[in-house]
């Protein structure tokens, strides 16, 4: 990919943001949250809220104000745009974050970092210490908070029974009378449900050990696989929490109001903690076992209570974030074999072959578990019937009411979770349009109504479009030329996931291949299926949805770029200078409702009567980020 040069973008306004906040608060959008100052006696100084309480108040103010914070996972840790050039994420990390020179792809483009920084607990605490990434991640977290930003922390936890090889000792913690030694496991995706699925499931003995993890934790049964085999499940999870707290204290993160988001997207079958794997009475062959949603809730309670009880962890917040609340029919639709018209067949070339293979395996696991009476079949999901396309008028209320019980099915309690959210990604194979605006708007309404009923703030906890790399490929490839979206090696890697020849044949058939080969968009297909000049996800989807739902923040996923993928699909959720979507992102940034780091949206010192820009306030003065180099 050719290097690109750009001119520095000016930092933007704050007055318009304040005016918008004042006007919306004045007309009373949403209920006003209770504040510590409201209860103070007349003439007495208002008590200072704790960092956690202050952040909760801030998020609630944003839910009312019409402003919302834009965020990105690993925004100041991983990128691909630096000094006007596109570089590998490894080089980007080495030259910026690892060198103590924090920036972001967003800052390179619009002169400001995202207001919300997402980080990984796995990267912070459970990677080999010798990788030396802990201090870098911790520095990024402290910088974000010090500058008035927000930090969220996900955890793609390996299964307690993962067969992943231990690569390094991390340390040990005391759990009751037992000392538990923590191990870093070999890299990969050991949190996915299908990782150790190697043969059909016809009975309990065929179930991969990682899929028993929820049940063994919730019922405190000995683990049956991996490096922790024999350890009680509850002790394993408590040890993870204790060690995470130990690392956060060592890295001077104790006392910070970080939003931790454990065991997210449980409404899907892709993680080992997903809802199909909650039938503990069957999986453990014990009718008296804690089972179903209560098993998932119990696992959440064990982890959150253990982490919160650790010294210095009392200011942590916890977010509950299912994935889209799909009906059984909606889950099955993308995996139907072949068929469709020429446009549908062409659009399938844009899909990720490995993603299709993994989804097919997950669907097969769930189908086989169900046939063997080993799956948890959610009554709340079974009650979801009405599709968004038919939810006009009064149907919208019916749609929301059908899905609220499904949304709350795994919710472990108001005493545990502080923030409600949902993870929603837009499609890859076609441009997002009116159907997504309607469906996602209704799903965000589900979250908003549940949050208001519980008196909690809410957010769009993960968002993204997969089409930005495709847009750049389309723009960079001369007219009349084909575009290789995925190589033959990508297809072969996808086939390697599948142990059944019938599934391999189905994958080839799905992509219109007779044998492994590249997925090539022909010149005649480009205009119909590749992103066009008018496709603008940031302003046509993310902005109206986030603004309309009054979310406190929306967080897009991370960038990961290696030059070997420069000529076909790669992993990116933000444009960069020279990218075809860069002007759209600039307009998105300039919208008066979007908030980036320097905007300090929702902070007390930016509300009426607070200090002017740059002055001291509730969290101190803020140094403005420098303009792009």
N, C-alpha and C positions, 0 to 999 in steps of 0.2 A: 504494500500500500504506500502510495507516494506521500512524502512529507507535505504538510500544509502549514502555511503561515497565517497569522491573524493579527489584527490590531487590538490593543487593550479595550475592554468594554468598561464603561463608566459604572461606578457604584450608583445605586438608585435611591429613590425617594424614600422618605419616612413619613412625611406630613400626610400624604394621601392615605397611608395605612392607618394612621391614627384617626383621621377623620372618619374612615369607614368603621373602625372599631367603636368610636364614640357614637356614631349614628345608629349602629345596630344595637349597641347596648341600650341606647336611649329608647328604642322602640320595643325592647324586651324580647329579643329572639331567644326562646328557650327559657328554662327556669334559672334563676341566679343561684349559684352554689352558696352554701353557708360558709362564712369566713370567720377566722378567729377574732378579727376586729369587730365583727357584728355583735359579739357577746360581751365586749369590754365595757365596764362601768363608765359612765360619763366622766370625762376629765382624766381618766386613767390612760396611760400609754398602751397602745395595742400590743399584745404579745407577738413576738416574732414566730411565725409558723416554722415547723421543722422543714428541712429540705423536701421530705416526702409530701407533707401537707401543701407546701408551696407549689410543688409541681402538679399535684392534683388540682389545686385551685387554678393554676395556669391552663391546664388542659380543659377544665370546665369553662373557663372564660372563652377559650377558643371555640368550644362547641357552641357558644352563644354569639360570637362576634362576627361570623362570616369570614374571618381569616382562618387560614390553616397552614401548618408548617410542612414544607417539602423535605423529604428525607431520602437517604440512600444507604444501603448496606455497604459497609467498608468504604464509605465515601472518601475519607482521607487516608486510607490504607492501601487500596487497590485502584488503579486507573490505567489509562492508555494514552492520555494526551499530556504532553510535557514540552514546554518551550516551543510550541508550534509544530511539534512532530508527533506522529503516532509511534509509540514504543511498546514493547512487551510489558505485561503487568509486572513481571519480575524486575525488569530494569526500572520501571516506574517506582516500585516499592523501594528498591535499593537507593535510588537517587533522591527520594523525597522522604517518606515516613521513616525509613531505617536511618536516614541521615539527620533526622530531627527537623526537616524542612517540610512541614505539612502543607499540603494543597489538596486539590480535588479536580476531577474532570470538570465539575461544575464551575469551580473558580477559574479554571483555564478558559472557560467559555464566557461566563457572565460576571466574573469578578467576585464571586461570593460562594461559600460552601453551603451545602444543604443544612437546614436548621436542625435536622434529626440525623444522627449518626447511628447506624445499625452495626453491631459487632457480634462476634460469635464467642460464646462461652467455651466452645470446644477449642477454638484457636487460642483463646486466652489461657485456659487452664489445663487442657488435656493433650496438647501437643508435646513432643519431646522438648525438654528444657533447652537442650543444645541448639535448637533452632533460633533461639534468642528473639522470639517475636513477642514474648510477654511484655517486656518494658516498652516496646513500640506501641502495642495496642493500648496499654495502660496510659501512655502519654497522650495518645489520640483521644481517649475518653476524658482525661482531665482537661485537656485543651478545649474540648467541645463544651463541657460544663462551665468552665471558667469564662467562656465567651458568650454565655447565655443560651447555649444550645441544649438539646435533649439527646439522651443516649438510650437506645434499646438493645437488648441482648437476647438473641435466640440461642437454642441449644439443640443441635442435631446429634443427639446422644447415640453412640453405638449401643446396640442391644446388650443387656446384661449377660446374654448367652452367646455373644458374637464369637465366631471362630477366628476372628482376626488375630494375627500373630502379635504378641507383645514385643515392641521394639525398644522400649526404654522404661526404666523405673522412674516414677514421678515423685514418690514420697509415700508417707503412710499417715493414717489418722486413726484415732481411737473411737470405736463405736461400741459403747457399752464396755464389756470386759475384753473385747477383741480388738487387736490391732489389724487394720486392713491396709495392705500395700496396694497403691494405685499404679496402674500401668498405662503407658501410651500404646495404643494399638496401631498397626500398620495403616497407612493411608488408604483412602477409598470411600466407599459409601455404605458402611456397615450399619447405617441407620435405616436402610431401605428394607422393606418387608420381604422382597424376593431374593435377597443376596445369597441365601443358602438354600434356595428352593431348587432341587436337582432331580426330583422325581415326582410323579403324581401322588396326590394325597388321597388315600382310600380309607384311612383310619387314623387314630390318635398317634400311632407310632411313626407315621409318615410326616407329621407336622414338623417343620423346621424349628429347632430349639429357640431361635431368636423370637419367634412368634408367641412363645409362652411367657415372655418377660413380664408383661403387664400383670398377668395372673400370679406369677411367682412373687412379684413385689407386693401386690395388694394382699396376698395371703401369707406372706413371709415364709415361703417355701424355699428349700435349697435350690440353688441354680443348677442347671443340668447340662451346661456346656460352656466352652470358652475358658479363659484364664481365671475366672472367678468361680469356677464350678465348685459346688459344695457350700459356698457362702450363702447365707439367707438373703432372699431378695430384698427385704427391707433394709438390711444392713448394707447391701451394695449401694442402694440409692442414697441412704444417709451418708455413706462414705463419700459419694460423689459431691453431695452438697457441702460437706465439711471441707473437703479439699478445695472446692471452688472458692469457698469463703477464705480459706487460708491463703490462696493465691491472691485474691483481691486485697486482703490486708497487706500482704508483702509488697504489692504493687501500689499501695497507697490509694486504693479505691474505696476503702471503708468509709461509711458516712455519706456516700454519694447517692443521689436519687436516680438510680438506673432502673429502667423498666425491663424486667426479665420476662421472657416469653417462652416458658417451657412447654414441651409436648404439643406443639401447634399443629394445625391442619389435621386434627384427629378424625374429622368427618370423612376423610378419604382413606383408601387402603394402601397408600404408598409407604408409610412409616410403620415400624413394628408396633407403635402404640395406637395405630388406627382402629376404628371401632369394630371392624370385622373380627378382631383378635381379642375380644373381651368376654367370650363365653368360657369363663373360668371353670364353671361346674363341669363342662364337657372336656376342656383341654386338660384339666387336672384330675379328671375322673373322680370328682368329689361333689355330690349334690349340695353339700353345705357350704361350698366355697363362696367367698365374696365374688360376685360375678356381674357381668353386664356393665352399664354405666357406673355403677357404684365401685367397680374395680378401678376404672380409670380415675374416678374422683379420688379414691383412696390413694392412688399413686401420686397424684398431684399434691394431695394434702401432706403426704410423707415428705416429698421434696421441698415444698414451700415452707412448711413448718421447720424442717431441719435447717434450711438455709437462713431463714429469718431469725432463728434462735442463736445463730453464731454471732460472736462479738463483732460489732461494726456493721452488721448487715440489716439493722432495723430500719434504715431509710430506703431499702429496696422496694420497688413497686412490682406487681406481677400482672401480666396481661393474659387474657384468655382470647385465643384467636383460632376458631375453626376455619376451614376452607369453605368454598362455595357450597351451598346447601342443596346439592343436586338430588333429584329424585332418582329412583332406581333406573327408570327409563332413560333419563338424561345421562347417567353414567355409562350405560351400555351403548349409546348411539355412536360415539367416535370409533368404536372397535368393530363395527360391522364390516364384514369382508367385502373388499372390492366394490364394484358396481358404481353407479352414479353416471352423470353425463361427462362430457369431455372436460368441462370446467372443473368439476369435482375431482376427476382423476388428475388433472394438472396441478390443482392446489395441493394434493397429497405429496407432491414432490418437495414442498417447502417444509414438511414435517421432519422432525428429528427421528431418524431410524431407531436409535437406541431408546429414545423416549417411547416410541411405539412398542418396541419389544418389551420394555419394562411394564408398560401399561397392560399389555396382553398377558404377561405373567401374573400381574396382580389380579386381573379379572379372573384368570384361571384358578388362582389360589382361593379366591373368595367363592367361586363356583364349586370347587371341590370340597372346601370346608362346609359349605351349605349342604351339599349332597351327603356328606358324612355326619351331619348334625353337630358340627363342631364350631360353626361361625356364630357370632352375635348378629342377629338380624334385627335391626333397629325398628321398633314400632313407630317411633317418631318419624323416621325416614319413610317408612311404608305409607304413612299418612300424607306425605307430600305428593300431590297429584297435579295441581294446577301449574302449567308452564307460564313463564313470564309473557309469552306472546298472547296469551288469552286472559291476561290480568289487567284489562282495561277497566276504567271506572271503578265500580265497587269491587271488581275482581282484584284490584290492587290490595285492598284490605284483606281479602280472603287469602291471597298469596302470602302476605306477611304473617297472618295468623296461623297458616299451615306450617310455616317454617320456624316460627319462634320456639316451639317445643323442641324441634330438631336442633336448633342453634344451642339451646340451653341444656341439652341432654347430658353433656359431659361436665357441666359447670360444677365445680367442687364447693362453692360457697362464697358469699359476700365477704366473709372474714378473710378469705385467701386472695381473691382477685380484686385488683384496684381499677383496672382498665379493661374495657371490652373492645374487641376488634374482630376483623375478618380478613382473610387473605384472598385476593381476587386478581387473577391474571387474564389478560386479553388473549385472543386466539392468535396463532401463528399463520395458519393456512389461508386466512382471508382478512381483509381490513375490518377493523371494528367499526360498527355503525350504530344505527338506531336500535337494533335488538340488544346490543350490549348496554347502551345507555339505559334502556328500560330494565333489563334484568339486573344489572349491577346497582342501579338506583334503588330497586326494590330490595335487594339484598342488604345494601347499606341502611335502608330504612328498618329492616329487621333488627340490625345491630343498634341503631339509634333508639328504637322503641324499647328494646330490652334494657339498654343502658339507662334511659330515663326512668324506667320503672324501678330500677335498682339504685338510682341516684349516683351513677358512675359516669366518668368521662369515657369517650369512645373514639376510635381511630380506624383508619384503613391500614392495617398492620403490615401488609405486603401488597404491592401492586406492580404492574409491569406489562410492557409489550415486548414480544419476542421479535418484532419486525424491524427494529432499527438497523441491524446488520444487513438485512435484506434490502432495505432502502438505499444504503450506501453502495451495495453491490450493483443494484439497478442503475444508480446514478453514475457509477464509475466505469461501467462496462459499455463500450461503444454500441450504438444501435446496430441491429442486425447480427449481433454476436450472441451465442448461447451463454448461459450462466450455470456453472457447476455449484449447486447449493450444498450437496454432500457428496463426498468422494466414494469410490469403491471401498476404500478401507473403512469408511464410516458404516457402510452397509454390512461389511463383513464383521465389524465389531458388534453391530446390532444382532446379527445372526448368532454370534457366539454366546449371547445371553440365553438363547433358546435351546432346550435339550430335546424337544419333541420335533421331529421332521415336519409334522403337520403345521406347527407354529412357524417354522422357518418358511415353509411354502406359503403360508398366509401372509407373512411379512413381504415376501417378494411380490406376491399378487397385489397386495395393498399399494405398493409403490410402482406397479406396472412393469416389473422386471421379470425376466425369465431366468436370469442368473445374476449373481452379485455384480453390481456395476455402479457407476456414479449416477446421482440424481441430477439430471440436466434439464434446465428450463430452456426450451427451444425459443428462437427469436420470435416466432409467431405467437407464443404463449405469454411473453413477457408483459405486454400491456394489460392482459386480463388478470394476471395473478401476482405480479410483483408490485410492491408499494409504488403508488403514483405520486406525482408532485403535490397533489392536494391532500395527501394522507398526513394528518397531524394529530397524533395520539395525545400529546401533552395538552393541547388546547381544545380538542374536539371530544376527548374522553376523560382524561384524568382531571382536568380543571373543572368542567361542569359537574362531574360526579362528586368530587370532593367538596366543591363549593355548595352544591345543592343539598348534600347530606350533612353539612356543618361538622365534618370530622375535625378532630384536633390536629391530626397529621396524617399524611400518607407517605409510605416508605417504599421506594422502588428497590429492586434487587441489585446485585453487585456487577461490576465489570470484571471479566477475566479474559485476557487476550494474549495469544501466542502467535508470533508471525507465521507459523506454519499454516494457520487458518486464514491468512490474509485474503486469499482468493475465493473463500467460500464462507459458510456460516460460522460465526463466532459468538461469544457470550458478552452482550453489552446492553445496558438499559438506559444509558445516557448518551446523547451525541457529544461531539467534540468539535473544536474549531475546524472548519472545512467539511464537516459532515453535512449531508443534505438536509438534515433536520435541525441544524444549528440555529437558523433564523427563527424557527418555531419555538425552540427552547428559550431563546432570548425574549420573545413575546410572552411566553409563559412566565418567565422570571419577572417581567415588567408588569404583569397583571397586579392590580392593587390588592387582590385577596391572597396571593401566594406569599409565603414567608420563607426567607432564607436566613442564614445564620446572623448576619449583621442587623437584621430587622428586629430581632428580640421580641417577636410577637407574643402577646399574652403576658409579658412580665409586668409586675406592678408598676415599675418605674417608667413604663411606656404608656400607661393609662393616664387619663386626665388628672392633672395635678402632680404627676411624676416629674422627675428632672428632665431637662432637655437632652438631646442626643449627645453622647459622649460624657455626660455628667455621671456622678456616682448615683447608685440606686440600690435596689433590693439585693442585687448580686454584684454590685461594684461596677466601675467604669469598664467599658468595652473598647478594646483596641480594634479599629476597623481593619479588615483584611486589606492587604496591599493589592493594587491593581495587578492584573496578570503581567508577567514578565514579557 
